């Protein structure tokens, strides 16, 4: 069981590392399926179940981390409102960066220490999310408030730069 168990432990700290570990595991299956088959044959059904449960919870965590923090984006007549989940983060743990067509949120989500963890599904540590917007915004007017586990970002739309041109009579 050592090879597979080691691969599961080593690479699941981040989404990138998780993908690399999965690629290595696939390579292992392709190169020598007999090795994996013989390892699985030697394992008790409970050990296989435990291994698969551990791998699936790590995979779920990895997938969730790709879309963390979770956000809702609302459009109003003059602005976009972005609501992001940042559980446990204080205002000083959150940064918001804005460009003409995007808002990027970076937050440090603290790990809760309430005893021995039996299940971990929440993503902790630094999380980042870029939200691309369908219209231009005024980056210098973007504001944000953080509280009760939510970050609310208000991004005013850029004023239209259209002007009306009246034709003049030709001379």
Secondary structure as UniProt FT lines:
FT   HELIX           2..10
FT   TURN            12..13
FT   HELIX           15..31
FT   HELIX           33..42
FT   HELIX           45..66
FT   STRAND          71..75
FT   STRAND          79..85
FT   TURN            87..88
FT   HELIX           91..93
FT   STRAND          94..98
FT   STRAND          102..109
FT   STRAND          125..132
FT   HELIX           139..141
FT   STRAND          143..147
FT   TURN            148..149
FT   STRAND          150..157
//
